[in-house]
Amino acid sequence: MSDLSFRSMCFTYTNHRGVTARRWATPLGLRWGVTDWHPMPGWLLLAFDHDKGAEREFRLEECQFEPTAQVPQ
């Protein structure tokens, strides 16, 4: 298991277009702010999205975390 997958988590996310999908990501940071896609201030999770292969910011209000979610192997 890589270091990234050890700290990774799975969650359900609804993006700014209303599309809901399961995400697998490794958290990198948390901040209060806005983005081009989230113009209202809120908590944003900066994470490495393993499916996209890039860093992304997720608005916490749009995340559904499950404590027993399994990380892909």
C-alpha positions as CSV (number, residue, x, y, z in Angstrom):
1,M,0.0,0.0,0.0
2,S,1.4,3.4,-0.9
3,D,1.6,6.3,1.5
4,L,-1.1,8.1,-0.4
5,S,-3.6,5.2,-0.2
6,F,-3.0,4.8,3.5
7,R,-4.4,8.3,4.2
8,S,-7.0,8.1,1.5
9,M,-10.7,8.2,1.9
10,C,-13.8,7.5,-0.2
11,F,-16.8,9.8,-0.2
12,T,-19.8,10.8,-2.3
13,Y,-19.5,14.3,-3.8
14,T,-22.0,16.5,-5.7
15,N,-20.2,19.0,-7.9
16,H,-21.3,22.5,-8.9
17,R,-23.2,21.1,-11.9
18,G,-25.2,18.8,-9.6
19,V,-23.4,15.6,-10.7
20,T,-23.0,13.1,-7.9
21,A,-20.2,10.6,-7.9
22,R,-18.1,8.5,-5.6
23,R,-14.6,10.0,-5.1
24,W,-11.3,8.5,-3.8
25,A,-9.0,11.2,-2.5
26,T,-6.1,11.9,-0.2
27,P,-6.6,15.0,1.9
28,L,-3.9,17.7,1.6
29,G,-5.4,20.7,3.4
30,L,-8.5,22.6,4.5
31,R,-9.3,26.2,4.0
32,W,-12.2,28.7,4.2
33,G,-12.7,30.5,0.9
34,V,-14.2,30.6,-2.6
35,T,-13.3,29.3,-6.0
36,D,-14.6,29.9,-9.5
37,W,-17.0,27.0,-9.0
38,H,-17.9,27.8,-5.4
39,P,-18.5,31.6,-5.3
40,M,-20.0,31.6,-1.8
41,P,-17.5,31.3,1.1
42,G,-17.3,27.9,2.7
43,W,-14.9,25.1,3.9
44,L,-12.9,23.6,1.0
45,L,-11.0,20.4,1.2
46,L,-7.9,20.3,-0.9
47,A,-7.2,16.7,-1.9
48,F,-5.4,14.6,-4.5
49,D,-8.2,12.9,-6.5
50,H,-6.9,9.4,-7.4
51,D,-9.5,8.9,-10.2
52,K,-8.7,12.3,-11.8
53,G,-4.9,12.0,-11.1
54,A,-4.8,15.6,-9.9
55,E,-5.4,17.9,-7.0
56,R,-9.0,19.1,-6.6
57,E,-10.9,21.2,-4.1
58,F,-14.2,19.8,-2.7
59,R,-16.7,22.0,-0.9
60,L,-17.3,20.1,2.4
61,E,-21.1,21.0,2.3
62,E,-21.3,18.9,-0.9
63,C,-19.4,15.8,0.5
64,Q,-21.1,12.8,2.2
65,F,-18.5,10.9,4.3
66,E,-19.1,7.4,5.4
67,P,-17.0,6.2,8.3
68,T,-16.8,2.6,7.0
69,A,-16.1,3.4,3.4
70,Q,-13.4,1.2,1.9
71,V,-10.5,2.6,0.0
72,P,-9.8,0.9,-3.4
73,Q,-6.8,-1.4,-3.4
